[in-house]
Amino acid sequence: MPIHLTPDQRKQAIQSIGRFLEEELEQDIGEMQAGFLLNYILTEIAPIAYNQGVSDARRFFDEKLQDLSGTCFEHEFNYWNEGKGKKK
């Protein structure tokens, strides 16, 4: 599933990439080049993080589903067992 950014997110990501390359690697690139790099990261590398997030979410929900009967269970026909009926 492709990762889509809002126009504002894309703008901020491009600015962040440009700043990172300038400050950390002393490479000054333009907005167009930073946009190309962002596209590469989104299509080639970001799916790794996306897939890990999906896997983590699935594991989390699988664990919760396994415990569902323990947390969401009510005994049936308990009226008489709890002593609520008339005693003779």
PDB file of N, CA, C and O in Angstrom:
ATOM      1  N   MET A   1       0.850  -1.171   0.000  1.00  0.00           N
ATOM      2  CA  MET A   1       0.000   0.000   0.000  1.00  0.00           C
ATOM      3  C   MET A   1       0.896   1.234   0.000  1.00  0.00           C
ATOM      4  O   MET A   1       1.719   1.402   0.900  1.00  0.00           O
ATOM      5  N   PRO A   2       0.744   2.089  -0.990  1.00  0.00           N
ATOM      6  CA  PRO A   2       1.601   3.276  -1.051  1.00  0.00           C
ATOM      7  C   PRO A   2       1.345   4.227   0.114  1.00  0.00           C
ATOM      8  O   PRO A   2       0.229   4.326   0.623  1.00  0.00           O
ATOM      9  N   ILE A   3       2.383   4.906   0.513  1.00  0.00           N
ATOM     10  CA  ILE A   3       2.281   5.877   1.593  1.00  0.00           C
ATOM     11  C   ILE A   3       2.050   7.250   0.967  1.00  0.00           C
ATOM     12  O   ILE A   3       2.841   7.711   0.143  1.00  0.00           O
ATOM     13  N   HIS A   4       0.969   7.887   1.365  1.00  0.00           N
ATOM     14  CA  HIS A   4       0.610   9.194   0.820  1.00  0.00           C
ATOM     15  C   HIS A   4       0.815  10.260   1.890  1.00  0.00           C
ATOM     16  O   HIS A   4       0.456  10.071   3.053  1.00  0.00           O
ATOM     17  N   LEU A   5       1.386  11.356   1.487  1.00  0.00           N
ATOM     18  CA  LEU A   5       1.574  12.493   2.378  1.00  0.00           C
ATOM     19  C   LEU A   5       0.655  13.626   1.946  1.00  0.00           C
ATOM     20  O   LEU A   5       0.375  13.803   0.760  1.00  0.00           O
ATOM     21  N   THR A   6       0.196  14.383   2.922  1.00  0.00           N
ATOM     22  CA  THR A   6      -0.541  15.597   2.587  1.00  0.00           C
ATOM     23  C   THR A   6       0.462  16.589   1.979  1.00  0.00           C
ATOM     24  O   THR A   6       1.669  16.440   2.172  1.00  0.00           O
ATOM     25  N   PRO A   7      -0.022  17.585   1.256  1.00  0.00           N
ATOM     26  CA  PRO A   7       0.913  18.583   0.706  1.00  0.00           C
ATOM     27  C   PRO A   7       1.787  19.228   1.788  1.00  0.00           C
ATOM     28  O   PRO A   7       2.971  19.483   1.566  1.00  0.00           O
ATOM     29  N   ASP A   8       1.195  19.490   2.956  1.00  0.00           N
ATOM     30  CA  ASP A   8       1.969  20.098   4.036  1.00  0.00           C
ATOM     31  C   ASP A   8       3.026  19.124   4.570  1.00  0.00           C
ATOM     32  O   ASP A   8       4.162  19.525   4.824  1.00  0.00           O
ATOM     33  N   GLN A   9       2.660  17.858   4.738  1.00  0.00           N
ATOM     34  CA  GLN A   9       3.628  16.860   5.194  1.00  0.00           C
ATOM     35  C   GLN A   9       4.770  16.721   4.189  1.00  0.00           C
ATOM     36  O   GLN A   9       5.936  16.628   4.572  1.00  0.00           O
ATOM     37  N   ARG A  10       4.427  16.708   2.908  1.00  0.00           N
ATOM     38  CA  ARG A  10       5.445  16.588   1.856  1.00  0.00           C
ATOM     39  C   ARG A  10       6.405  17.783   1.899  1.00  0.00           C
ATOM     40  O   ARG A  10       7.621  17.620   1.800  1.00  0.00           O
ATOM     41  N   LYS A  11       5.845  18.968   2.046  1.00  0.00           N
ATOM     42  CA  LYS A  11       6.670  20.177   2.109  1.00  0.00           C
ATOM     43  C   LYS A  11       7.621  20.119   3.301  1.00  0.00           C
ATOM     44  O   LYS A  11       8.808  20.413   3.166  1.00  0.00           O
ATOM     45  N   GLN A  12       7.099  19.739   4.464  1.00  0.00           N
ATOM     46  CA  GLN A  12       7.928  19.653   5.666  1.00  0.00           C
ATOM     47  C   GLN A  12       8.997  18.575   5.527  1.00  0.00           C
ATOM     48  O   GLN A  12      10.131  18.767   5.968  1.00  0.00           O
ATOM     49  N   ALA A  13       8.645  17.442   4.918  1.00  0.00           N
ATOM     50  CA  ALA A  13       9.613  16.357   4.730  1.00  0.00           C
ATOM     51  C   ALA A  13      10.739  16.802   3.803  1.00  0.00           C
ATOM     52  O   ALA A  13      11.908  16.518   4.064  1.00  0.00           O
ATOM     53  N   ILE A  14      10.395  17.493   2.729  1.00  0.00           N
ATOM     54  CA  ILE A  14      11.406  17.985   1.787  1.00  0.00           C
ATOM     55  C   ILE A  14      12.334  18.980   2.480  1.00  0.00           C
ATOM     56  O   ILE A  14      13.549  18.936   2.287  1.00  0.00           O
ATOM     57  N   GLN A  15      11.768  19.869   3.280  1.00  0.00           N
ATOM     58  CA  GLN A  15      12.591  20.831   4.020  1.00  0.00           C
ATOM     59  C   GLN A  15      13.505  20.113   5.012  1.00  0.00           C
ATOM     60  O   GLN A  15      14.668  20.482   5.172  1.00  0.00           O
ATOM     61  N   SER A  16      12.975  19.093   5.674  1.00  0.00           N
ATOM     62  CA  SER A  16      13.762  18.338   6.643  1.00  0.00           C
ATOM     63  C   SER A  16      14.915  17.598   5.974  1.00  0.00           C
ATOM     64  O   SER A  16      16.032  17.584   6.492  1.00  0.00           O
ATOM     65  N   ILE A  17      14.647  16.989   4.832  1.00  0.00           N
ATOM     66  CA  ILE A  17      15.704  16.291   4.087  1.00  0.00           C
ATOM     67  C   ILE A  17      16.793  17.279   3.674  1.00  0.00           C
ATOM     68  O   ILE A  17      17.982  17.010   3.848  1.00  0.00           O
ATOM     69  N   GLY A  18      16.385  18.413   3.133  1.00  0.00           N
ATOM     70  CA  GLY A  18      17.353  19.430   2.731  1.00  0.00           C
ATOM     71  C   GLY A  18      18.204  19.902   3.891  1.00  0.00           C
ATOM     72  O   GLY A  18      19.422  20.027   3.761  1.00  0.00           O
ATOM     73  N   ARG A  19      17.577  20.164   5.018  1.00  0.00           N
ATOM     74  CA  ARG A  19      18.309  20.628   6.197  1.00  0.00           C
ATOM     75  C   ARG A  19      19.255  19.552   6.714  1.00  0.00           C
ATOM     76  O   ARG A  19      20.397  19.840   7.072  1.00  0.00           O
ATOM     77  N   PHE A  20      18.770  18.296   6.752  1.00  0.00           N
ATOM     78  CA  PHE A  20      19.614  17.199   7.229  1.00  0.00           C
ATOM     79  C   PHE A  20      20.874  17.075   6.376  1.00  0.00           C
ATOM     80  O   PHE A  20      21.983  16.999   6.904  1.00  0.00           O
ATOM     81  N   LEU A  21      20.699  17.056   5.062  1.00  0.00           N
ATOM     82  CA  LEU A  21      21.848  16.895   4.174  1.00  0.00           C
ATOM     83  C   LEU A  21      22.818  18.071   4.292  1.00  0.00           C
ATOM     84  O   LEU A  21      24.035  17.896   4.229  1.00  0.00           O
ATOM     85  N   GLU A  22      22.263  19.265   4.461  1.00  0.00           N
ATOM     86  CA  GLU A  22      23.116  20.444   4.581  1.00  0.00           C
ATOM     87  C   GLU A  22      23.888  20.450   5.895  1.00  0.00           C
ATOM     88  O   GLU A  22      25.093  20.705   5.906  1.00  0.00           O
ATOM     89  N   GLU A  23      23.202  20.169   7.006  1.00  0.00           N
ATOM     90  CA  GLU A  23      23.847  20.266   8.314  1.00  0.00           C
ATOM     91  C   GLU A  23      24.699  19.048   8.659  1.00  0.00           C
ATOM     92  O   GLU A  23      25.752  19.186   9.281  1.00  0.00           O
ATOM     93  N   GLU A  24      24.258  17.874   8.268  1.00  0.00           N
ATOM     94  CA  GLU A  24      24.975  16.659   8.660  1.00  0.00           C
ATOM     95  C   GLU A  24      26.021  16.220   7.639  1.00  0.00           C
ATOM     96  O   GLU A  24      27.055  15.668   8.014  1.00  0.00           O
ATOM     97  N   LEU A  25      25.767  16.455   6.369  1.00  0.00           N
ATOM     98  CA  LEU A  25      26.676  15.977   5.324  1.00  0.00           C
ATOM     99  C   LEU A  25      27.303  17.105   4.509  1.00  0.00           C
ATOM    100  O   LEU A  25      28.072  16.869   3.577  1.00  0.00           O
ATOM    101  N   GLU A  26      26.952  18.345   4.886  1.00  0.00           N
ATOM    102  CA  GLU A  26      27.448  19.524   4.175  1.00  0.00           C
ATOM    103  C   GLU A  26      27.174  19.435   2.673  1.00  0.00           C
ATOM    104  O   GLU A  26      28.015  19.798   1.851  1.00  0.00           O
ATOM    105  N   GLN A  27      25.989  18.947   2.338  1.00  0.00           N
ATOM    106  CA  GLN A  27      25.539  18.843   0.948  1.00  0.00           C
ATOM    107  C   GLN A  27      24.335  19.752   0.771  1.00  0.00           C
ATOM    108  O   GLN A  27      23.312  19.579   1.433  1.00  0.00           O
ATOM    109  N   ASP A  28      24.460  20.699  -0.105  1.00  0.00           N
ATOM    110  CA  ASP A  28      23.360  21.623  -0.359  1.00  0.00           C
ATOM    111  C   ASP A  28      22.611  21.139  -1.601  1.00  0.00           C
ATOM    112  O   ASP A  28      23.147  21.168  -2.709  1.00  0.00           O
ATOM    113  N   ILE A  29      21.376  20.696  -1.406  1.00  0.00           N
ATOM    114  CA  ILE A  29      20.573  20.236  -2.542  1.00  0.00           C
ATOM    115  C   ILE A  29      19.333  21.111  -2.654  1.00  0.00           C
ATOM    116  O   ILE A  29      18.908  21.740  -1.684  1.00  0.00           O
ATOM    117  N   GLY A  30      18.779  21.139  -3.818  1.00  0.00           N
ATOM    118  CA  GLY A  30      17.585  21.939  -4.045  1.00  0.00           C
ATOM    119  C   GLY A  30      16.326  21.196  -3.638  1.00  0.00           C
ATOM    120  O   GLY A  30      16.350  20.019  -3.279  1.00  0.00           O
ATOM    121  N   GLU A  31      15.230  21.930  -3.710  1.00  0.00           N
ATOM    122  CA  GLU A  31      13.931  21.363  -3.341  1.00  0.00           C
ATOM    123  C   GLU A  31      13.544  20.205  -4.263  1.00  0.00           C
ATOM    124  O   GLU A  31      12.977  19.213  -3.805  1.00  0.00           O
ATOM    125  N   MET A  32      13.845  20.324  -5.549  1.00  0.00           N
ATOM    126  CA  MET A  32      13.495  19.262  -6.489  1.00  0.00           C
ATOM    127  C   MET A  32      14.269  17.978  -6.170  1.00  0.00           C
ATOM    128  O   MET A  32      13.699  16.887  -6.192  1.00  0.00           O
ATOM    129  N   GLN A  33      15.548  18.110  -5.878  1.00  0.00           N
ATOM    130  CA  GLN A  33      16.348  16.934  -5.547  1.00  0.00           C
ATOM    131  C   GLN A  33      15.890  16.307  -4.234  1.00  0.00           C
ATOM    132  O   GLN A  33      15.841  15.083  -4.115  1.00  0.00           O
ATOM    133  N   ALA A  34      15.554  17.136  -3.254  1.00  0.00           N
ATOM    134  CA  ALA A  34      15.042  16.615  -1.984  1.00  0.00           C
ATOM    135  C   ALA A  34      13.713  15.899  -2.210  1.00  0.00           C
ATOM    136  O   ALA A  34      13.431  14.893  -1.558  1.00  0.00           O
ATOM    137  N   GLY A  35      12.898  16.413  -3.127  1.00  0.00           N
ATOM    138  CA  GLY A  35      11.634  15.755  -3.470  1.00  0.00           C
ATOM    139  C   GLY A  35      11.861  14.401  -4.116  1.00  0.00           C
ATOM    140  O   GLY A  35      11.145  13.444  -3.820  1.00  0.00           O
ATOM    141  N   PHE A  36      12.856  14.311  -5.001  1.00  0.00           N
ATOM    142  CA  PHE A  36      13.193  13.020  -5.616  1.00  0.00           C
ATOM    143  C   PHE A  36      13.662  12.024  -4.556  1.00  0.00           C
ATOM    144  O   PHE A  36      13.289  10.851  -4.584  1.00  0.00           O
ATOM    145  N   LEU A  37      14.482  12.504  -3.624  1.00  0.00           N
ATOM    146  CA  LEU A  37      14.958  11.631  -2.551  1.00  0.00           C
ATOM    147  C   LEU A  37      13.791  11.175  -1.676  1.00  0.00           C
ATOM    148  O   LEU A  37      13.727  10.011  -1.280  1.00  0.00           O
ATOM    149  N   LEU A  38      12.877  12.084  -1.378  1.00  0.00           N
ATOM    150  CA  LEU A  38      11.694  11.723  -0.595  1.00  0.00           C
ATOM    151  C   LEU A  38      10.879  10.652  -1.316  1.00  0.00           C
ATOM    152  O   LEU A  38      10.450   9.679  -0.696  1.00  0.00           O
ATOM    153  N   ASN A  39      10.662  10.823  -2.615  1.00  0.00           N
ATOM    154  CA  ASN A  39       9.918   9.810  -3.380  1.00  0.00           C
ATOM    155  C   ASN A  39      10.598   8.453  -3.300  1.00  0.00           C
ATOM    156  O   ASN A  39       9.932   7.430  -3.138  1.00  0.00           O
ATOM    157  N   TYR A  40      11.920   8.439  -3.414  1.00  0.00           N
ATOM    158  CA  TYR A  40      12.673   7.188  -3.320  1.00  0.00           C
ATOM    159  C   TYR A  40      12.472   6.545  -1.950  1.00  0.00           C
ATOM    160  O   TYR A  40      12.188   5.351  -1.851  1.00  0.00           O
ATOM    161  N   ILE A  41      12.619   7.341  -0.904  1.00  0.00           N
ATOM    162  CA  ILE A  41      12.460   6.815   0.456  1.00  0.00           C
ATOM    163  C   ILE A  41      11.054   6.263   0.657  1.00  0.00           C
ATOM    164  O   ILE A  41      10.883   5.187   1.230  1.00  0.00           O
ATOM    165  N   LEU A  42      10.042   6.999   0.184  1.00  0.00           N
ATOM    166  CA  LEU A  42       8.656   6.558   0.368  1.00  0.00           C
ATOM    167  C   LEU A  42       8.347   5.266  -0.383  1.00  0.00           C
ATOM    168  O   LEU A  42       7.561   4.450   0.099  1.00  0.00           O
ATOM    169  N   THR A  43       8.945   5.068  -1.543  1.00  0.00           N
ATOM    170  CA  THR A  43       8.632   3.864  -2.326  1.00  0.00           C
ATOM    171  C   THR A  43       9.550   2.695  -2.010  1.00  0.00           C
ATOM    172  O   THR A  43       9.139   1.542  -2.133  1.00  0.00           O
ATOM    173  N   GLU A  44      10.777   2.966  -1.607  1.00  0.00           N
ATOM    174  CA  GLU A  44      11.755   1.897  -1.449  1.00  0.00           C
ATOM    175  C   GLU A  44      11.986   1.491   0.001  1.00  0.00           C
ATOM    176  O   GLU A  44      12.159   0.306   0.289  1.00  0.00           O
ATOM    177  N   ILE A  45      11.992   2.447   0.910  1.00  0.00           N
ATOM    178  CA  ILE A  45      12.387   2.169   2.288  1.00  0.00           C
ATOM    179  C   ILE A  45      11.218   2.225   3.267  1.00  0.00           C
ATOM    180  O   ILE A  45      11.134   1.397   4.173  1.00  0.00           O
ATOM    181  N   ALA A  46      10.324   3.182   3.098  1.00  0.00           N
ATOM    182  CA  ALA A  46       9.199   3.344   4.030  1.00  0.00           C
ATOM    183  C   ALA A  46       8.334   2.095   4.168  1.00  0.00           C
ATOM    184  O   ALA A  46       7.810   1.855   5.255  1.00  0.00           O
ATOM    185  N   PRO A  47       8.156   1.277   3.108  1.00  0.00           N
ATOM    186  CA  PRO A  47       7.353   0.068   3.285  1.00  0.00           C
ATOM    187  C   PRO A  47       7.887  -0.882   4.361  1.00  0.00           C
ATOM    188  O   PRO A  47       7.121  -1.656   4.935  1.00  0.00           O
ATOM    189  N   ILE A  48       9.182  -0.830   4.636  1.00  0.00           N
ATOM    190  CA  ILE A  48       9.737  -1.657   5.711  1.00  0.00           C
ATOM    191  C   ILE A  48       9.093  -1.263   7.039  1.00  0.00           C
ATOM    192  O   ILE A  48       8.622  -2.125   7.781  1.00  0.00           O
ATOM    193  N   ALA A  49       9.072   0.031   7.338  1.00  0.00           N
ATOM    194  CA  ALA A  49       8.474   0.520   8.583  1.00  0.00           C
ATOM    195  C   ALA A  49       6.970   0.290   8.590  1.00  0.00           C
ATOM    196  O   ALA A  49       6.397  -0.070   9.618  1.00  0.00           O
ATOM    197  N   TYR A  50       6.332   0.499   7.439  1.00  0.00           N
ATOM    198  CA  TYR A  50       4.886   0.289   7.334  1.00  0.00           C
ATOM    199  C   TYR A  50       4.541  -1.170   7.637  1.00  0.00           C
ATOM    200  O   TYR A  50       3.645  -1.450   8.433  1.00  0.00           O
ATOM    201  N   ASN A  51       5.255  -2.089   7.000  1.00  0.00           N
ATOM    202  CA  ASN A  51       4.987  -3.515   7.211  1.00  0.00           C
ATOM    203  C   ASN A  51       5.249  -3.924   8.655  1.00  0.00           C
ATOM    204  O   ASN A  51       4.521  -4.749   9.205  1.00  0.00           O
ATOM    205  N   GLN A  52       6.278  -3.358   9.271  1.00  0.00           N
ATOM    206  CA  GLN A  52       6.556  -3.658  10.674  1.00  0.00           C
ATOM    207  C   GLN A  52       5.418  -3.151  11.555  1.00  0.00           C
ATOM    208  O   GLN A  52       5.016  -3.829  12.502  1.00  0.00           O
ATOM    209  N   GLY A  53       4.901  -1.969  11.250  1.00  0.00           N
ATOM    210  CA  GLY A  53       3.771  -1.431  12.011  1.00  0.00           C
ATOM    211  C   GLY A  53       2.534  -2.297  11.883  1.00  0.00           C
ATOM    212  O   GLY A  53       1.836  -2.533  12.869  1.00  0.00           O
ATOM    213  N   VAL A  54       2.256  -2.774  10.676  1.00  0.00           N
ATOM    214  CA  VAL A  54       1.113  -3.667  10.465  1.00  0.00           C
ATOM    215  C   VAL A  54       1.315  -4.963  11.239  1.00  0.00           C
ATOM    216  O   VAL A  54       0.385  -5.468  11.868  1.00  0.00           O
ATOM    217  N   SER A  55       2.529  -5.500  11.191  1.00  0.00           N
ATOM    218  CA  SER A  55       2.833  -6.738  11.910  1.00  0.00           C
ATOM    219  C   SER A  55       2.679  -6.549  13.419  1.00  0.00           C
ATOM    220  O   SER A  55       2.116  -7.406  14.100  1.00  0.00           O
ATOM    221  N   ASP A  56       3.177  -5.429  13.939  1.00  0.00           N
ATOM    222  CA  ASP A  56       3.045  -5.144  15.371  1.00  0.00           C
ATOM    223  C   ASP A  56       1.580  -5.003  15.770  1.00  0.00           C
ATOM    224  O   ASP A  56       1.166  -5.520  16.807  1.00  0.00           O
ATOM    225  N   ALA A  57       0.798  -4.308  14.953  1.00  0.00           N
ATOM    226  CA  ALA A  57      -0.630  -4.135  15.250  1.00  0.00           C
ATOM    227  C   ALA A  57      -1.350  -5.471  15.222  1.00  0.00           C
ATOM    228  O   ALA A  57      -2.198  -5.741  16.072  1.00  0.00           O
ATOM    229  N   ARG A  58      -1.017  -6.302  14.253  1.00  0.00           N
ATOM    230  CA  ARG A  58      -1.660  -7.618  14.165  1.00  0.00           C
ATOM    231  C   ARG A  58      -1.330  -8.465  15.395  1.00  0.00           C
ATOM    232  O   ARG A  58      -2.209  -9.112  15.963  1.00  0.00           O
ATOM    233  N   ARG A  59      -0.061  -8.457  15.802  1.00  0.00           N
ATOM    234  CA  ARG A  59       0.340  -9.215  16.987  1.00  0.00           C
ATOM    235  C   ARG A  59      -0.403  -8.704  18.219  1.00  0.00           C
ATOM    236  O   ARG A  59      -0.874  -9.496  19.035  1.00  0.00           O
ATOM    237  N   PHE A  60      -0.508  -7.388  18.354  1.00  0.00           N
ATOM    238  CA  PHE A  60      -1.207  -6.782  19.482  1.00  0.00           C
ATOM    239  C   PHE A  60      -2.662  -7.238  19.525  1.00  0.00           C
ATOM    240  O   PHE A  60      -3.154  -7.661  20.571  1.00  0.00           O
ATOM    241  N   PHE A  61      -3.355  -7.150  18.379  1.00  0.00           N
ATOM    242  CA  PHE A  61      -4.765  -7.524  18.347  1.00  0.00           C
ATOM    243  C   PHE A  61      -4.960  -9.029  18.495  1.00  0.00           C
ATOM    244  O   PHE A  61      -5.947  -9.467  19.086  1.00  0.00           O
ATOM    245  N   ASP A  62      -4.036  -9.823  17.968  1.00  0.00           N
ATOM    246  CA  ASP A  62      -4.119 -11.272  18.165  1.00  0.00           C
ATOM    247  C   ASP A  62      -4.048 -11.619  19.648  1.00  0.00           C
ATOM    248  O   ASP A  62      -4.798 -12.470  20.126  1.00  0.00           O
ATOM    249  N   GLU A  63      -3.145 -10.957  20.376  1.00  0.00           N
ATOM    250  CA  GLU A  63      -3.030 -11.194  21.818  1.00  0.00           C
ATOM    251  C   GLU A  63      -4.308 -10.784  22.540  1.00  0.00           C
ATOM    252  O   GLU A  63      -4.763 -11.486  23.443  1.00  0.00           O
ATOM    253  N   LYS A  64      -4.886  -9.662  22.152  1.00  0.00           N
ATOM    254  CA  LYS A  64      -6.123  -9.201  22.789  1.00  0.00           C
ATOM    255  C   LYS A  64      -7.280 -10.144  22.473  1.00  0.00           C
ATOM    256  O   LYS A  64      -8.117 -10.407  23.337  1.00  0.00           O
ATOM    257  N   LEU A  65      -7.335 -10.657  21.240  1.00  0.00           N
ATOM    258  CA  LEU A  65      -8.407 -11.585  20.867  1.00  0.00           C
ATOM    259  C   LEU A  65      -8.292 -12.900  21.614  1.00  0.00           C
ATOM    260  O   LEU A  65      -9.306 -13.501  21.968  1.00  0.00           O
ATOM    261  N   GLN A  66      -7.066 -13.355  21.860  1.00  0.00           N
ATOM    262  CA  GLN A  66      -6.886 -14.599  22.604  1.00  0.00           C
ATOM    263  C   GLN A  66      -7.405 -14.464  24.026  1.00  0.00           C
ATOM    264  O   GLN A  66      -7.874 -15.441  24.609  1.00  0.00           O
ATOM    265  N   ASP A  67      -7.328 -13.279  24.583  1.00  0.00           N
ATOM    266  CA  ASP A  67      -7.769 -13.050  25.953  1.00  0.00           C
ATOM    267  C   ASP A  67      -9.212 -12.557  26.030  1.00  0.00           C
ATOM    268  O   ASP A  67      -9.700 -12.256  27.120  1.00  0.00           O
ATOM    269  N   LEU A  68      -9.897 -12.470  24.900  1.00  0.00           N
ATOM    270  CA  LEU A  68     -11.243 -11.910  24.857  1.00  0.00           C
ATOM    271  C   LEU A  68     -12.222 -12.665  25.749  1.00  0.00           C
ATOM    272  O   LEU A  68     -13.002 -12.045  26.473  1.00  0.00           O
ATOM    273  N   SER A  69     -12.191 -13.987  25.705  1.00  0.00           N
ATOM    274  CA  SER A  69     -13.141 -14.747  26.524  1.00  0.00           C
ATOM    275  C   SER A  69     -12.853 -14.579  28.008  1.00  0.00           C
ATOM    276  O   SER A  69     -13.767 -14.703  28.823  1.00  0.00           O
ATOM    277  N   GLY A  70     -11.621 -14.303  28.377  1.00  0.00           N
ATOM    278  CA  GLY A  70     -11.284 -14.082  29.779  1.00  0.00           C
ATOM    279  C   GLY A  70     -11.734 -12.726  30.289  1.00  0.00           C
ATOM    280  O   GLY A  70     -12.018 -12.575  31.477  1.00  0.00           O
ATOM    281  N   THR A  71     -11.801 -11.756  29.423  1.00  0.00           N
ATOM    282  CA  THR A  71     -12.201 -10.419  29.846  1.00  0.00           C
ATOM    283  C   THR A  71     -13.661 -10.120  29.582  1.00  0.00           C
ATOM    284  O   THR A  71     -14.263  -9.310  30.287  1.00  0.00           O
ATOM    285  N   CYS A  72     -14.229 -10.746  28.601  1.00  0.00           N
ATOM    286  CA  CYS A  72     -15.616 -10.461  28.214  1.00  0.00           C
ATOM    287  C   CYS A  72     -16.442 -11.736  28.316  1.00  0.00           C
ATOM    288  O   CYS A  72     -16.920 -12.256  27.308  1.00  0.00           O
ATOM    289  N   PHE A  73     -16.604 -12.226  29.511  1.00  0.00           N
ATOM    290  CA  PHE A  73     -17.355 -13.461  29.693  1.00  0.00           C
ATOM    291  C   PHE A  73     -18.291 -13.290  30.869  1.00  0.00           C
ATOM    292  O   PHE A  73     -17.894 -12.794  31.924  1.00  0.00           O
ATOM    293  N   GLU A  74     -19.520 -13.697  30.689  1.00  0.00           N
ATOM    294  CA  GLU A  74     -20.506 -13.693  31.764  1.00  0.00           C
ATOM    295  C   GLU A  74     -21.063 -15.096  31.898  1.00  0.00           C
ATOM    296  O   GLU A  74     -21.406 -15.742  30.907  1.00  0.00           O
ATOM    297  N   HIS A  75     -21.147 -15.556  33.129  1.00  0.00           N
ATOM    298  CA  HIS A  75     -21.733 -16.874  33.366  1.00  0.00           C
ATOM    299  C   HIS A  75     -23.223 -16.827  33.054  1.00  0.00           C
ATOM    300  O   HIS A  75     -23.899 -15.835  33.328  1.00  0.00           O
ATOM    301  N   GLU A  76     -23.709 -17.891  32.490  1.00  0.00           N
ATOM    302  CA  GLU A  76     -25.123 -17.982  32.120  1.00  0.00           C
ATOM    303  C   GLU A  76     -25.915 -18.662  33.238  1.00  0.00           C
ATOM    304  O   GLU A  76     -25.369 -19.448  34.012  1.00  0.00           O
ATOM    305  N   PHE A  77     -27.182 -18.355  33.308  1.00  0.00           N
ATOM    306  CA  PHE A  77     -28.105 -18.966  34.263  1.00  0.00           C
ATOM    307  C   PHE A  77     -27.552 -18.918  35.685  1.00  0.00           C
ATOM    308  O   PHE A  77     -27.480 -19.946  36.359  1.00  0.00           O
ATOM    309  N   ASN A  78     -27.169 -17.753  36.132  1.00  0.00           N
ATOM    310  CA  ASN A  78     -26.571 -17.581  37.451  1.00  0.00           C
ATOM    311  C   ASN A  78     -27.567 -17.188  38.530  1.00  0.00           C
ATOM    312  O   ASN A  78     -27.205 -17.118  39.705  1.00  0.00           O
ATOM    313  N   TYR A  79     -28.779 -16.940  38.165  1.00  0.00           N
ATOM    314  CA  TYR A  79     -29.767 -16.461  39.133  1.00  0.00           C
ATOM    315  C   TYR A  79     -29.843 -17.388  40.347  1.00  0.00           C
ATOM    316  O   TYR A  79     -29.769 -16.928  41.487  1.00  0.00           O
ATOM    317  N   TRP A  80     -29.989 -18.672  40.106  1.00  0.00           N
ATOM    318  CA  TRP A  80     -30.155 -19.619  41.207  1.00  0.00           C
ATOM    319  C   TRP A  80     -28.832 -19.879  41.920  1.00  0.00           C
ATOM    320  O   TRP A  80     -28.808 -20.097  43.131  1.00  0.00           O
ATOM    321  N   ASN A  81     -27.751 -19.857  41.182  1.00  0.00           N
ATOM    322  CA  ASN A  81     -26.448 -20.114  41.797  1.00  0.00           C
ATOM    323  C   ASN A  81     -26.021 -19.001  42.738  1.00  0.00           C
ATOM    324  O   ASN A  81     -25.260 -19.245  43.675  1.00  0.00           O
ATOM    325  N   GLU A  82     -26.488 -17.806  42.509  1.00  0.00           N
ATOM    326  CA  GLU A  82     -26.129 -16.677  43.361  1.00  0.00           C
ATOM    327  C   GLU A  82     -27.094 -16.524  44.533  1.00  0.00           C
ATOM    328  O   GLU A  82     -26.963 -15.591  45.325  1.00  0.00           O
ATOM    329  N   GLY A  83     -28.047 -17.418  44.647  1.00  0.00           N
ATOM    330  CA  GLY A  83     -28.972 -17.399  45.768  1.00  0.00           C
ATOM    331  C   GLY A  83     -30.001 -16.298  45.715  1.00  0.00           C
ATOM    332  O   GLY A  83     -30.440 -15.830  46.765  1.00  0.00           O
ATOM    333  N   LYS A  84     -30.403 -15.868  44.541  1.00  0.00           N
ATOM    334  CA  LYS A  84     -31.376 -14.790  44.421  1.00  0.00           C
ATOM    335  C   LYS A  84     -32.812 -15.300  44.441  1.00  0.00           C
ATOM    336  O   LYS A  84     -33.741 -14.520  44.653  1.00  0.00           O
ATOM    337  N   GLY A  85     -33.001 -16.571  44.228  1.00  0.00           N
ATOM    338  CA  GLY A  85     -34.353 -17.123  44.199  1.00  0.00           C
ATOM    339  C   GLY A  85     -34.936 -17.227  45.605  1.00  0.00           C
ATOM    340  O   GLY A  85     -34.203 -17.130  46.590  1.00  0.00           O
ATOM    341  N   LYS A  86     -36.264 -17.428  45.703  1.00  0.00           N
ATOM    342  CA  LYS A  86     -36.920 -17.595  47.000  1.00  0.00           C
ATOM    343  C   LYS A  86     -36.446 -18.889  47.638  1.00  0.00           C
ATOM    344  O   LYS A  86     -36.337 -19.921  46.977  1.00  0.00           O
ATOM    345  N   LYS A  87     -36.174 -18.822  48.894  1.00  0.00           N
ATOM    346  CA  LYS A  87     -35.750 -20.017  49.633  1.00  0.00           C
ATOM    347  C   LYS A  87     -36.976 -20.609  50.310  1.00  0.00           C
ATOM    348  O   LYS A  87     -37.779 -19.879  50.890  1.00  0.00           O
ATOM    349  N   LYS A  88     -37.123 -21.915  50.241  1.00  0.00           N
ATOM    350  CA  LYS A  88     -38.274 -22.574  50.875  1.00  0.00           C
ATOM    351  C   LYS A  88     -37.839 -23.389  52.045  1.00  0.00           C
ATOM    352  O   LYS A  88     -38.669 -24.016  52.704  1.00  0.00           O
TER     353      LYS A  88
END
